[in-house]
Amino acid sequence: MSQTTRLMVVFVLIIVVAVSLVGYGTYAYGRKVGYDSGYQKAQSDVKAQQEALAKKATEEAAKAANPFKAADNPLQNVADPLEKTKNILNPFQ
């Protein structure tokens, strides 16, 4: 092999190694910045959603178990038995 051929082979090998290192560095940086940070963000989002659902369920359970809450009037639709008497005895109507 001549010296120029050896020089070309060494030069091509250096370029291949350099391109491989740059490619791997780009992959590692992209994984760190993209995938890992996205995964962490997704985990925090899921945790926040679970906490919100737990808080909502707790509040609903507390409301359901509260015996002093303002309920609808059970006699709201019952006719007033004295309405007819009031109408008869009221002279200003």
PDB file of N, CA, C and O in Angstrom:
ATOM      1  N   MET A   1       0.840  -1.166   0.000  1.00  0.00           N
ATOM      2  CA  MET A   1       0.000   0.000   0.000  1.00  0.00           C
ATOM      3  C   MET A   1       0.889   1.234   0.000  1.00  0.00           C
ATOM      4  O   MET A   1       1.910   1.312   0.683  1.00  0.00           O
ATOM      5  N   SER A   2       0.467   2.147  -0.764  1.00  0.00           N
ATOM      6  CA  SER A   2       1.261   3.367  -0.819  1.00  0.00           C
ATOM      7  C   SER A   2       0.897   4.267   0.354  1.00  0.00           C
ATOM      8  O   SER A   2      -0.093   4.056   1.054  1.00  0.00           O
ATOM      9  N   GLN A   3       1.724   5.260   0.534  1.00  0.00           N
ATOM     10  CA  GLN A   3       1.529   6.153   1.673  1.00  0.00           C
ATOM     11  C   GLN A   3       0.250   6.971   1.512  1.00  0.00           C
ATOM     12  O   GLN A   3      -0.414   7.228   2.516  1.00  0.00           O
ATOM     13  N   THR A   4      -0.124   7.385   0.335  1.00  0.00           N
ATOM     14  CA  THR A   4      -1.354   8.152   0.121  1.00  0.00           C
ATOM     15  C   THR A   4      -2.575   7.290   0.393  1.00  0.00           C
ATOM     16  O   THR A   4      -3.578   7.787   0.907  1.00  0.00           O
ATOM     17  N   THR A   5      -2.508   6.008   0.057  1.00  0.00           N
ATOM     18  CA  THR A   5      -3.631   5.114   0.326  1.00  0.00           C
ATOM     19  C   THR A   5      -3.801   4.939   1.837  1.00  0.00           C
ATOM     20  O   THR A   5      -4.921   4.968   2.347  1.00  0.00           O
ATOM     21  N   ARG A   6      -2.683   4.756   2.552  1.00  0.00           N
ATOM     22  CA  ARG A   6      -2.749   4.634   4.001  1.00  0.00           C
ATOM     23  C   ARG A   6      -3.302   5.916   4.630  1.00  0.00           C
ATOM     24  O   ARG A   6      -4.115   5.878   5.554  1.00  0.00           O
ATOM     25  N   LEU A   7      -2.845   7.031   4.110  1.00  0.00           N
ATOM     26  CA  LEU A   7      -3.308   8.309   4.610  1.00  0.00           C
ATOM     27  C   LEU A   7      -4.810   8.463   4.388  1.00  0.00           C
ATOM     28  O   LEU A   7      -5.510   8.961   5.270  1.00  0.00           O
ATOM     29  N   MET A   8      -5.310   8.055   3.248  1.00  0.00           N
ATOM     30  CA  MET A   8      -6.753   8.118   2.947  1.00  0.00           C
ATOM     31  C   MET A   8      -7.534   7.187   3.868  1.00  0.00           C
ATOM     32  O   MET A   8      -8.596   7.571   4.357  1.00  0.00           O
ATOM     33  N   VAL A   9      -7.047   5.997   4.115  1.00  0.00           N
ATOM     34  CA  VAL A   9      -7.720   5.050   5.003  1.00  0.00           C
ATOM     35  C   VAL A   9      -7.783   5.610   6.418  1.00  0.00           C
ATOM     36  O   VAL A   9      -8.831   5.535   7.060  1.00  0.00           O
ATOM     37  N   VAL A  10      -6.696   6.164   6.910  1.00  0.00           N
ATOM     38  CA  VAL A  10      -6.665   6.750   8.243  1.00  0.00           C
ATOM     39  C   VAL A  10      -7.618   7.939   8.307  1.00  0.00           C
ATOM     40  O   VAL A  10      -8.355   8.096   9.281  1.00  0.00           O
ATOM     41  N   PHE A  11      -7.603   8.771   7.277  1.00  0.00           N
ATOM     42  CA  PHE A  11      -8.487   9.936   7.221  1.00  0.00           C
ATOM     43  C   PHE A  11      -9.955   9.516   7.243  1.00  0.00           C
ATOM     44  O   PHE A  11     -10.756  10.120   7.957  1.00  0.00           O
ATOM     45  N   VAL A  12     -10.320   8.494   6.476  1.00  0.00           N
ATOM     46  CA  VAL A  12     -11.695   7.992   6.441  1.00  0.00           C
ATOM     47  C   VAL A  12     -12.071   7.401   7.798  1.00  0.00           C
ATOM     48  O   VAL A  12     -13.198   7.596   8.253  1.00  0.00           O
ATOM     49  N   LEU A  13     -11.175   6.697   8.442  1.00  0.00           N
ATOM     50  CA  LEU A  13     -11.460   6.127   9.757  1.00  0.00           C
ATOM     51  C   LEU A  13     -11.659   7.238  10.789  1.00  0.00           C
ATOM     52  O   LEU A  13     -12.540   7.133  11.643  1.00  0.00           O
ATOM     53  N   ILE A  14     -10.864   8.288  10.722  1.00  0.00           N
ATOM     54  CA  ILE A  14     -11.023   9.417  11.648  1.00  0.00           C
ATOM     55  C   ILE A  14     -12.383  10.070  11.427  1.00  0.00           C
ATOM     56  O   ILE A  14     -13.068  10.410  12.392  1.00  0.00           O
ATOM     57  N   ILE A  15     -12.779  10.248  10.182  1.00  0.00           N
ATOM     58  CA  ILE A  15     -14.084  10.852   9.881  1.00  0.00           C
ATOM     59  C   ILE A  15     -15.217   9.960  10.389  1.00  0.00           C
ATOM     60  O   ILE A  15     -16.183  10.462  10.964  1.00  0.00           O
ATOM     61  N   VAL A  16     -15.111   8.653  10.186  1.00  0.00           N
ATOM     62  CA  VAL A  16     -16.151   7.730  10.644  1.00  0.00           C
ATOM     63  C   VAL A  16     -16.262   7.765  12.167  1.00  0.00           C
ATOM     64  O   VAL A  16     -17.370   7.776  12.703  1.00  0.00           O
ATOM     65  N   VAL A  17     -15.132   7.782  12.867  1.00  0.00           N
ATOM     66  CA  VAL A  17     -15.152   7.829  14.327  1.00  0.00           C
ATOM     67  C   VAL A  17     -15.737   9.166  14.800  1.00  0.00           C
ATOM     68  O   VAL A  17     -16.524   9.197  15.746  1.00  0.00           O
ATOM     69  N   ALA A  18     -15.357  10.256  14.152  1.00  0.00           N
ATOM     70  CA  ALA A  18     -15.862  11.571  14.542  1.00  0.00           C
ATOM     71  C   ALA A  18     -17.372  11.662  14.324  1.00  0.00           C
ATOM     72  O   ALA A  18     -18.098  12.161  15.184  1.00  0.00           O
ATOM     73  N   VAL A  19     -17.839  11.182  13.177  1.00  0.00           N
ATOM     74  CA  VAL A  19     -19.278  11.208  12.899  1.00  0.00           C
ATOM     75  C   VAL A  19     -20.025  10.314  13.891  1.00  0.00           C
ATOM     76  O   VAL A  19     -21.119  10.665  14.335  1.00  0.00           O
ATOM     77  N   SER A  20     -19.452   9.179  14.238  1.00  0.00           N
ATOM     78  CA  SER A  20     -20.087   8.282  15.211  1.00  0.00           C
ATOM     79  C   SER A  20     -20.178   8.944  16.584  1.00  0.00           C
ATOM     80  O   SER A  20     -21.207   8.848  17.253  1.00  0.00           O
ATOM     81  N   LEU A  21     -19.104   9.613  17.008  1.00  0.00           N
ATOM     82  CA  LEU A  21     -19.124  10.285  18.303  1.00  0.00           C
ATOM     83  C   LEU A  21     -20.124  11.434  18.317  1.00  0.00           C
ATOM     84  O   LEU A  21     -20.839  11.618  19.302  1.00  0.00           O
ATOM     85  N   VAL A  22     -20.183  12.201  17.249  1.00  0.00           N
ATOM     86  CA  VAL A  22     -21.151  13.300  17.174  1.00  0.00           C
ATOM     87  C   VAL A  22     -22.580  12.743  17.164  1.00  0.00           C
ATOM     88  O   VAL A  22     -23.469  13.292  17.815  1.00  0.00           O
ATOM     89  N   GLY A  23     -22.789  11.669  16.433  1.00  0.00           N
ATOM     90  CA  GLY A  23     -24.116  11.049  16.397  1.00  0.00           C
ATOM     91  C   GLY A  23     -24.541  10.527  17.752  1.00  0.00           C
ATOM     92  O   GLY A  23     -25.680  10.735  18.170  1.00  0.00           O
ATOM     93  N   TYR A  24     -23.639   9.852  18.440  1.00  0.00           N
ATOM     94  CA  TYR A  24     -23.970   9.345  19.769  1.00  0.00           C
ATOM     95  C   TYR A  24     -24.196  10.489  20.751  1.00  0.00           C
ATOM     96  O   TYR A  24     -25.097  10.421  21.587  1.00  0.00           O
ATOM     97  N   GLY A  25     -23.387  11.537  20.656  1.00  0.00           N
ATOM     98  CA  GLY A  25     -23.561  12.697  21.535  1.00  0.00           C
ATOM     99  C   GLY A  25     -24.909  13.363  21.302  1.00  0.00           C
ATOM    100  O   GLY A  25     -25.583  13.766  22.250  1.00  0.00           O
ATOM    101  N   THR A  26     -25.292  13.476  20.053  1.00  0.00           N
ATOM    102  CA  THR A  26     -26.601  14.052  19.726  1.00  0.00           C
ATOM    103  C   THR A  26     -27.727  13.182  20.267  1.00  0.00           C
ATOM    104  O   THR A  26     -28.705  13.693  20.813  1.00  0.00           O
ATOM    105  N   TYR A  27     -27.590  11.874  20.117  1.00  0.00           N
ATOM    106  CA  TYR A  27     -28.603  10.940  20.637  1.00  0.00           C
ATOM    107  C   TYR A  27     -28.717  11.056  22.158  1.00  0.00           C
ATOM    108  O   TYR A  27     -29.820  11.125  22.700  1.00  0.00           O
ATOM    109  N   ALA A  28     -27.566  11.076  22.842  1.00  0.00           N
ATOM    110  CA  ALA A  28     -27.582  11.135  24.308  1.00  0.00           C
ATOM    111  C   ALA A  28     -28.172  12.458  24.785  1.00  0.00           C
ATOM    112  O   ALA A  28     -28.952  12.483  25.737  1.00  0.00           O
ATOM    113  N   TYR A  29     -27.804  13.554  24.127  1.00  0.00           N
ATOM    114  CA  TYR A  29     -28.348  14.864  24.511  1.00  0.00           C
ATOM    115  C   TYR A  29     -29.851  14.926  24.242  1.00  0.00           C
ATOM    116  O   TYR A  29     -30.608  15.434  25.069  1.00  0.00           O
ATOM    117  N   GLY A  30     -30.280  14.419  23.106  1.00  0.00           N
ATOM    118  CA  GLY A  30     -31.710  14.407  22.787  1.00  0.00           C
ATOM    119  C   GLY A  30     -32.508  13.564  23.762  1.00  0.00           C
ATOM    120  O   GLY A  30     -33.622  13.925  24.142  1.00  0.00           O
ATOM    121  N   ARG A  31     -31.946  12.457  24.160  1.00  0.00           N
ATOM    122  CA  ARG A  31     -32.633  11.609  25.137  1.00  0.00           C
ATOM    123  C   ARG A  31     -32.746  12.322  26.481  1.00  0.00           C
ATOM    124  O   ARG A  31     -33.787  12.271  27.136  1.00  0.00           O
ATOM    125  N   LYS A  32     -31.669  12.985  26.884  1.00  0.00           N
ATOM    126  CA  LYS A  32     -31.675  13.687  28.163  1.00  0.00           C
ATOM    127  C   LYS A  32     -32.669  14.834  28.136  1.00  0.00           C
ATOM    128  O   LYS A  32     -33.457  14.998  29.068  1.00  0.00           O
ATOM    129  N   VAL A  33     -32.637  15.620  27.086  1.00  0.00           N
ATOM    130  CA  VAL A  33     -33.479  16.807  27.014  1.00  0.00           C
ATOM    131  C   VAL A  33     -34.916  16.442  26.660  1.00  0.00           C
ATOM    132  O   VAL A  33     -35.853  16.978  27.251  1.00  0.00           O
ATOM    133  N   GLY A  34     -35.097  15.544  25.711  1.00  0.00           N
ATOM    134  CA  GLY A  34     -36.438  15.237  25.223  1.00  0.00           C
ATOM    135  C   GLY A  34     -37.160  14.176  26.017  1.00  0.00           C
ATOM    136  O   GLY A  34     -38.144  14.462  26.698  1.00  0.00           O
ATOM    137  N   TYR A  35     -36.677  12.959  25.934  1.00  0.00           N
ATOM    138  CA  TYR A  35     -37.398  11.824  26.510  1.00  0.00           C
ATOM    139  C   TYR A  35     -37.441  11.885  28.029  1.00  0.00           C
ATOM    140  O   TYR A  35     -38.513  11.774  28.623  1.00  0.00           O
ATOM    141  N   ASP A  36     -36.286  12.059  28.661  1.00  0.00           N
ATOM    142  CA  ASP A  36     -36.239  12.015  30.125  1.00  0.00           C
ATOM    143  C   ASP A  36     -37.042  13.159  30.751  1.00  0.00           C
ATOM    144  O   ASP A  36     -37.771  12.953  31.722  1.00  0.00           O
ATOM    145  N   SER A  37     -36.903  14.363  30.190  1.00  0.00           N
ATOM    146  CA  SER A  37     -37.666  15.478  30.765  1.00  0.00           C
ATOM    147  C   SER A  37     -39.152  15.313  30.494  1.00  0.00           C
ATOM    148  O   SER A  37     -39.978  15.659  31.338  1.00  0.00           O
ATOM    149  N   GLY A  38     -39.500  14.789  29.324  1.00  0.00           N
ATOM    150  CA  GLY A  38     -40.913  14.524  29.030  1.00  0.00           C
ATOM    151  C   GLY A  38     -41.490  13.466  29.951  1.00  0.00           C
ATOM    152  O   GLY A  38     -42.636  13.576  30.388  1.00  0.00           O
ATOM    153  N   TYR A  39     -40.711  12.453  30.245  1.00  0.00           N
ATOM    154  CA  TYR A  39     -41.152  11.393  31.145  1.00  0.00           C
ATOM    155  C   TYR A  39     -41.375  11.946  32.544  1.00  0.00           C
ATOM    156  O   TYR A  39     -42.368  11.616  33.193  1.00  0.00           O
ATOM    157  N   GLN A  40     -40.456  12.785  33.012  1.00  0.00           N
ATOM    158  CA  GLN A  40     -40.603  13.390  34.338  1.00  0.00           C
ATOM    159  C   GLN A  40     -41.840  14.286  34.384  1.00  0.00           C
ATOM    160  O   GLN A  40     -42.569  14.292  35.376  1.00  0.00           O
ATOM    161  N   LYS A  41     -42.076  15.041  33.310  1.00  0.00           N
ATOM    162  CA  LYS A  41     -43.242  15.918  33.257  1.00  0.00           C
ATOM    163  C   LYS A  41     -44.526  15.091  33.268  1.00  0.00           C
ATOM    164  O   LYS A  41     -45.494  15.452  33.938  1.00  0.00           O
ATOM    165  N   ALA A  42     -44.535  13.992  32.532  1.00  0.00           N
ATOM    166  CA  ALA A  42     -45.719  13.132  32.514  1.00  0.00           C
ATOM    167  C   ALA A  42     -45.982  12.534  33.890  1.00  0.00           C
ATOM    168  O   ALA A  42     -47.132  12.438  34.320  1.00  0.00           O
ATOM    169  N   GLN A  43     -44.920  12.133  34.579  1.00  0.00           N
ATOM    170  CA  GLN A  43     -45.093  11.592  35.925  1.00  0.00           C
ATOM    171  C   GLN A  43     -45.669  12.648  36.870  1.00  0.00           C
ATOM    172  O   GLN A  43     -46.557  12.345  37.667  1.00  0.00           O
ATOM    173  N   SER A  44     -45.173  13.877  36.787  1.00  0.00           N
ATOM    174  CA  SER A  44     -45.692  14.922  37.671  1.00  0.00           C
ATOM    175  C   SER A  44     -47.133  15.272  37.313  1.00  0.00           C
ATOM    176  O   SER A  44     -47.929  15.580  38.200  1.00  0.00           O
ATOM    177  N   ASP A  45     -47.482  15.230  36.022  1.00  0.00           N
ATOM    178  CA  ASP A  45     -48.871  15.493  35.614  1.00  0.00           C
ATOM    179  C   ASP A  45     -49.817  14.426  36.159  1.00  0.00           C
ATOM    180  O   ASP A  45     -50.900  14.743  36.653  1.00  0.00           O
ATOM    181  N   VAL A  46     -49.408  13.169  36.068  1.00  0.00           N
ATOM    182  CA  VAL A  46     -50.240  12.074  36.573  1.00  0.00           C
ATOM    183  C   VAL A  46     -50.409  12.188  38.084  1.00  0.00           C
ATOM    184  O   VAL A  46     -51.499  11.962  38.608  1.00  0.00           O
ATOM    185  N   LYS A  47     -49.338  12.536  38.779  1.00  0.00           N
ATOM    186  CA  LYS A  47     -49.418  12.686  40.229  1.00  0.00           C
ATOM    187  C   LYS A  47     -50.359  13.828  40.604  1.00  0.00           C
ATOM    188  O   LYS A  47     -51.144  13.705  41.544  1.00  0.00           O
ATOM    189  N   ALA A  48     -50.280  14.936  39.871  1.00  0.00           N
ATOM    190  CA  ALA A  48     -51.161  16.077  40.146  1.00  0.00           C
ATOM    191  C   ALA A  48     -52.622  15.716  39.873  1.00  0.00           C
ATOM    192  O   ALA A  48     -53.507  16.117  40.629  1.00  0.00           O
ATOM    193  N   GLN A  49     -52.879  14.969  38.810  1.00  0.00           N
ATOM    194  CA  GLN A  49     -54.249  14.542  38.514  1.00  0.00           C
ATOM    195  C   GLN A  49     -54.777  13.618  39.593  1.00  0.00           C
ATOM    196  O   GLN A  49     -55.932  13.736  39.999  1.00  0.00           O
ATOM    197  N   GLN A  50     -53.945  12.698  40.061  1.00  0.00           N
ATOM    198  CA  GLN A  50     -54.376  11.779  41.119  1.00  0.00           C
ATOM    199  C   GLN A  50     -54.675  12.543  42.406  1.00  0.00           C
ATOM    200  O   GLN A  50     -55.652  12.239  43.091  1.00  0.00           O
ATOM    201  N   GLU A  51     -53.848  13.526  42.739  1.00  0.00           N
ATOM    202  CA  GLU A  51     -54.096  14.318  43.944  1.00  0.00           C
ATOM    203  C   GLU A  51     -55.380  15.126  43.817  1.00  0.00           C
ATOM    204  O   GLU A  51     -56.132  15.252  44.784  1.00  0.00           O
ATOM    205  N   ALA A  52     -55.635  15.676  42.628  1.00  0.00           N
ATOM    206  CA  ALA A  52     -56.866  16.443  42.415  1.00  0.00           C
ATOM    207  C   ALA A  52     -58.095  15.540  42.526  1.00  0.00           C
ATOM    208  O   ALA A  52     -59.098  15.928  43.127  1.00  0.00           O
ATOM    209  N   LEU A  53     -58.023  14.345  41.955  1.00  0.00           N
ATOM    210  CA  LEU A  53     -59.145  13.413  42.056  1.00  0.00           C
ATOM    211  C   LEU A  53     -59.367  12.966  43.498  1.00  0.00           C
ATOM    212  O   LEU A  53     -60.508  12.827  43.938  1.00  0.00           O
ATOM    213  N   ALA A  54     -58.294  12.742  44.225  1.00  0.00           N
ATOM    214  CA  ALA A  54     -58.427  12.344  45.629  1.00  0.00           C
ATOM    215  C   ALA A  54     -59.052  13.466  46.448  1.00  0.00           C
ATOM    216  O   ALA A  54     -59.901  13.215  47.304  1.00  0.00           O
ATOM    217  N   LYS A  55     -58.636  14.704  46.187  1.00  0.00           N
ATOM    218  CA  LYS A  55     -59.201  15.845  46.909  1.00  0.00           C
ATOM    219  C   LYS A  55     -60.684  16.000  46.584  1.00  0.00           C
ATOM    220  O   LYS A  55     -61.492  16.255  47.476  1.00  0.00           O
ATOM    221  N   LYS A  56     -61.041  15.849  45.317  1.00  0.00           N
ATOM    222  CA  LYS A  56     -62.444  15.974  44.905  1.00  0.00           C
ATOM    223  C   LYS A  56     -63.293  14.870  45.548  1.00  0.00           C
ATOM    224  O   LYS A  56     -64.393  15.133  46.035  1.00  0.00           O
ATOM    225  N   ALA A  57     -62.778  13.643  45.547  1.00  0.00           N
ATOM    226  CA  ALA A  57     -63.516  12.532  46.151  1.00  0.00           C
ATOM    227  C   ALA A  57     -63.689  12.746  47.647  1.00  0.00           C
ATOM    228  O   ALA A  57     -64.742  12.432  48.202  1.00  0.00           O
ATOM    229  N   THR A  58     -62.664  13.279  48.305  1.00  0.00           N
ATOM    230  CA  THR A  58     -62.758  13.549  49.739  1.00  0.00           C
ATOM    231  C   THR A  58     -63.813  14.609  50.031  1.00  0.00           C
ATOM    232  O   THR A  58     -64.602  14.475  50.966  1.00  0.00           O
ATOM    233  N   GLU A  59     -63.815  15.672  49.212  1.00  0.00           N
ATOM    234  CA  GLU A  59     -64.810  16.728  49.412  1.00  0.00           C
ATOM    235  C   GLU A  59     -66.229  16.218  49.176  1.00  0.00           C
ATOM    236  O   GLU A  59     -67.146  16.557  49.924  1.00  0.00           O
ATOM    237  N   GLU A  60     -66.407  15.407  48.141  1.00  0.00           N
ATOM    238  CA  GLU A  60     -67.741  14.853  47.867  1.00  0.00           C
ATOM    239  C   GLU A  60     -68.190  13.918  48.980  1.00  0.00           C
ATOM    240  O   GLU A  60     -69.361  13.922  49.361  1.00  0.00           O
ATOM    241  N   ALA A  61     -67.269  13.118  49.504  1.00  0.00           N
ATOM    242  CA  ALA A  61     -67.624  12.211  50.598  1.00  0.00           C
ATOM    243  C   ALA A  61     -67.982  13.012  51.850  1.00  0.00           C
ATOM    244  O   ALA A  61     -68.896  12.638  52.585  1.00  0.00           O
ATOM    245  N   ALA A  62     -67.275  14.098  52.092  1.00  0.00           N
ATOM    246  CA  ALA A  62     -67.581  14.934  53.258  1.00  0.00           C
ATOM    247  C   ALA A  62     -68.947  15.598  53.106  1.00  0.00           C
ATOM    248  O   ALA A  62     -69.701  15.709  54.073  1.00  0.00           O
ATOM    249  N   LYS A  63     -69.258  16.035  51.896  1.00  0.00           N
ATOM    250  CA  LYS A  63     -70.566  16.651  51.662  1.00  0.00           C
ATOM    251  C   LYS A  63     -71.691  15.625  51.826  1.00  0.00           C
ATOM    252  O   LYS A  63     -72.745  15.937  52.380  1.00  0.00           O
ATOM    253  N   ALA A  64     -71.463  14.408  51.344  1.00  0.00           N
ATOM    254  CA  ALA A  64     -72.494  13.371  51.433  1.00  0.00           C
ATOM    255  C   ALA A  64     -72.730  12.932  52.870  1.00  0.00           C
ATOM    256  O   ALA A  64     -73.847  12.558  53.228  1.00  0.00           O
ATOM    257  N   ALA A  65     -71.694  12.974  53.693  1.00  0.00           N
ATOM    258  CA  ALA A  65     -71.814  12.511  55.074  1.00  0.00           C
ATOM    259  C   ALA A  65     -72.252  13.608  56.035  1.00  0.00           C
ATOM    260  O   ALA A  65     -72.460  13.329  57.216  1.00  0.00           O
ATOM    261  N   ASN A  66     -72.395  14.823  55.580  1.00  0.00           N
ATOM    262  CA  ASN A  66     -72.743  15.942  56.444  1.00  0.00           C
ATOM    263  C   ASN A  66     -74.241  15.921  56.761  1.00  0.00           C
ATOM    264  O   ASN A  66     -75.052  16.129  55.858  1.00  0.00           O
ATOM    265  N   PRO A  67     -74.631  15.676  58.015  1.00  0.00           N
ATOM    266  CA  PRO A  67     -76.059  15.623  58.346  1.00  0.00           C
ATOM    267  C   PRO A  67     -76.683  17.012  58.470  1.00  0.00           C
ATOM    268  O   PRO A  67     -77.907  17.128  58.516  1.00  0.00           O
ATOM    269  N   PHE A  68     -75.877  18.055  58.526  1.00  0.00           N
ATOM    270  CA  PHE A  68     -76.395  19.405  58.730  1.00  0.00           C
ATOM    271  C   PHE A  68     -76.484  20.219  57.449  1.00  0.00           C
ATOM    272  O   PHE A  68     -76.715  21.427  57.497  1.00  0.00           O
ATOM    273  N   LYS A  69     -76.307  19.579  56.316  1.00  0.00           N
ATOM    274  CA  LYS A  69     -76.342  20.343  55.071  1.00  0.00           C
ATOM    275  C   LYS A  69     -77.769  20.828  54.795  1.00  0.00           C
ATOM    276  O   LYS A  69     -78.751  20.238  55.245  1.00  0.00           O
ATOM    277  N   ALA A  70     -77.839  21.888  54.063  1.00  0.00           N
ATOM    278  CA  ALA A  70     -79.141  22.467  53.735  1.00  0.00           C
ATOM    279  C   ALA A  70     -79.834  21.559  52.720  1.00  0.00           C
ATOM    280  O   ALA A  70     -79.402  21.452  51.572  1.00  0.00           O
ATOM    281  N   ALA A  71     -80.885  20.923  53.146  1.00  0.00           N
ATOM    282  CA  ALA A  71     -81.613  20.009  52.268  1.00  0.00           C
ATOM    283  C   ALA A  71     -82.854  20.711  51.730  1.00  0.00           C
ATOM    284  O   ALA A  71     -83.255  21.764  52.226  1.00  0.00           O
ATOM    285  N   ASP A  72     -83.436  20.124  50.737  1.00  0.00           N
ATOM    286  CA  ASP A  72     -84.693  20.656  50.214  1.00  0.00           C
ATOM    287  C   ASP A  72     -85.789  20.488  51.259  1.00  0.00           C
ATOM    288  O   ASP A  72     -85.748  19.580  52.090  1.00  0.00           O
ATOM    289  N   ASN A  73     -86.745  21.363  51.198  1.00  0.00           N
ATOM    290  CA  ASN A  73     -87.867  21.312  52.123  1.00  0.00           C
ATOM    291  C   ASN A  73     -88.744  20.111  51.767  1.00  0.00           C
ATOM    292  O   ASN A  73     -89.274  20.057  50.657  1.00  0.00           O
ATOM    293  N   PRO A  74     -88.910  19.155  52.669  1.00  0.00           N
ATOM    294  CA  PRO A  74     -89.711  17.978  52.331  1.00  0.00           C
ATOM    295  C   PRO A  74     -91.198  18.303  52.186  1.00  0.00           C
ATOM    296  O   PRO A  74     -91.927  17.529  51.566  1.00  0.00           O
ATOM    297  N   LEU A  75     -91.661  19.411  52.732  1.00  0.00           N
ATOM    298  CA  LEU A  75     -93.079  19.783  52.646  1.00  0.00           C
ATOM    299  C   LEU A  75     -93.332  20.834  51.571  1.00  0.00           C
ATOM    300  O   LEU A  75     -94.375  21.488  51.585  1.00  0.00           O
ATOM    301  N   GLN A  76     -92.416  21.005  50.658  1.00  0.00           N
ATOM    302  CA  GLN A  76     -92.503  22.056  49.671  1.00  0.00           C
ATOM    303  C   GLN A  76     -93.715  21.884  48.740  1.00  0.00           C
ATOM    304  O   GLN A  76     -94.377  22.870  48.418  1.00  0.00           O
ATOM    305  N   ASN A  77     -94.007  20.689  48.317  1.00  0.00           N
ATOM    306  CA  ASN A  77     -95.105  20.460  47.374  1.00  0.00           C
ATOM    307  C   ASN A  77     -96.413  20.029  48.053  1.00  0.00           C
ATOM    308  O   ASN A  77     -97.371  19.669  47.369  1.00  0.00           O
ATOM    309  N   VAL A  78     -96.459  20.064  49.376  1.00  0.00           N
ATOM    310  CA  VAL A  78     -97.669  19.682  50.103  1.00  0.00           C
ATOM    311  C   VAL A  78     -98.582  20.915  50.189  1.00  0.00           C
ATOM    312  O   VAL A  78     -98.120  22.021  50.470  1.00  0.00           O
ATOM    313  N   ALA A  79     -99.850  20.714  49.951  1.00  0.00           N
ATOM    314  CA  ALA A  79    -100.800  21.831  49.994  1.00  0.00           C
ATOM    315  C   ALA A  79    -100.981  22.317  51.427  1.00  0.00           C
ATOM    316  O   ALA A  79    -100.974  21.527  52.371  1.00  0.00           O
ATOM    317  N   ASP A  80    -101.140  23.609  51.570  1.00  0.00           N
ATOM    318  CA  ASP A  80    -101.350  24.217  52.879  1.00  0.00           C
ATOM    319  C   ASP A  80    -102.813  23.990  53.276  1.00  0.00           C
ATOM    320  O   ASP A  80    -103.713  24.456  52.577  1.00  0.00           O
ATOM    321  N   PRO A  81    -103.067  23.278  54.391  1.00  0.00           N
ATOM    322  CA  PRO A  81    -104.456  22.987  54.757  1.00  0.00           C
ATOM    323  C   PRO A  81    -105.223  24.231  55.208  1.00  0.00           C
ATOM    324  O   PRO A  81    -106.454  24.220  55.205  1.00  0.00           O
ATOM    325  N   LEU A  82    -104.542  25.278  55.586  1.00  0.00           N
ATOM    326  CA  LEU A  82    -105.231  26.471  56.060  1.00  0.00           C
ATOM    327  C   LEU A  82    -105.355  27.549  54.973  1.00  0.00           C
ATOM    328  O   LEU A  82    -105.828  28.650  55.253  1.00  0.00           O
ATOM    329  N   GLU A  83    -104.943  27.247  53.760  1.00  0.00           N
ATOM    330  CA  GLU A  83    -104.994  28.243  52.687  1.00  0.00           C
ATOM    331  C   GLU A  83    -106.421  28.703  52.403  1.00  0.00           C
ATOM    332  O   GLU A  83    -106.668  29.894  52.216  1.00  0.00           O
ATOM    333  N   LYS A  84    -107.344  27.771  52.372  1.00  0.00           N
ATOM    334  CA  LYS A  84    -108.745  28.127  52.103  1.00  0.00           C
ATOM    335  C   LYS A  84    -109.307  28.999  53.232  1.00  0.00           C
ATOM    336  O   LYS A  84    -110.051  29.948  52.984  1.00  0.00           O
ATOM    337  N   THR A  85    -108.945  28.669  54.457  1.00  0.00           N
ATOM    338  CA  THR A  85    -109.403  29.446  55.612  1.00  0.00           C
ATOM    339  C   THR A  85    -108.811  30.854  55.585  1.00  0.00           C
ATOM    340  O   THR A  85    -109.501  31.830  55.878  1.00  0.00           O
ATOM    341  N   LYS A  86    -107.542  30.951  55.236  1.00  0.00           N
ATOM    342  CA  LYS A  86    -106.925  32.267  55.157  1.00  0.00           C
ATOM    343  C   LYS A  86    -107.597  33.125  54.089  1.00  0.00           C
ATOM    344  O   LYS A  86    -107.774  34.329  54.279  1.00  0.00           O
ATOM    345  N   ASN A  87    -107.965  32.525  52.990  1.00  0.00           N
ATOM    346  CA  ASN A  87    -108.602  33.281  51.911  1.00  0.00           C
ATOM    347  C   ASN A  87    -110.018  33.760  52.317  1.00  0.00           C
ATOM    348  O   ASN A  87    -110.456  34.841  51.925  1.00  0.00           O
ATOM    349  N   ILE A  88    -110.703  32.939  53.098  1.00  0.00           N
ATOM    350  CA  ILE A  88    -112.043  33.307  53.532  1.00  0.00           C
ATOM    351  C   ILE A  88    -111.993  34.405  54.588  1.00  0.00           C
ATOM    352  O   ILE A  88    -112.777  35.352  54.537  1.00  0.00           O
ATOM    353  N   LEU A  89    -111.076  34.283  55.543  1.00  0.00           N
ATOM    354  CA  LEU A  89    -111.016  35.221  56.652  1.00  0.00           C
ATOM    355  C   LEU A  89    -110.282  36.527  56.323  1.00  0.00           C
ATOM    356  O   LEU A  89    -110.356  37.471  57.110  1.00  0.00           O
ATOM    357  N   ASN A  90    -109.606  36.608  55.236  1.00  0.00           N
ATOM    358  CA  ASN A  90    -108.862  37.818  54.890  1.00  0.00           C
ATOM    359  C   ASN A  90    -109.795  38.765  54.131  1.00  0.00           C
ATOM    360  O   ASN A  90    -110.124  38.494  52.976  1.00  0.00           O
ATOM    361  N   PRO A  91    -110.215  39.832  54.726  1.00  0.00           N
ATOM    362  CA  PRO A  91    -111.151  40.746  54.060  1.00  0.00           C
ATOM    363  C   PRO A  91    -110.460  41.656  53.035  1.00  0.00           C
ATOM    364  O   PRO A  91    -111.146  42.286  52.231  1.00  0.00           O
ATOM    365  N   PHE A  92    -109.187  41.739  53.041  1.00  0.00           N
ATOM    366  CA  PHE A  92    -108.467  42.647  52.148  1.00  0.00           C
ATOM    367  C   PHE A  92    -107.988  41.999  50.873  1.00  0.00           C
ATOM    368  O   PHE A  92    -107.121  42.556  50.199  1.00  0.00           O
ATOM    369  N   GLN A  93    -108.486  40.915  50.535  1.00  0.00           N
ATOM    370  CA  GLN A  93    -108.018  40.225  49.327  1.00  0.00           C
ATOM    371  C   GLN A  93    -108.965  40.317  48.194  1.00  0.00           C
ATOM    372  O   GLN A  93    -108.696  39.781  47.119  1.00  0.00           O
TER     373      GLN A  93
END
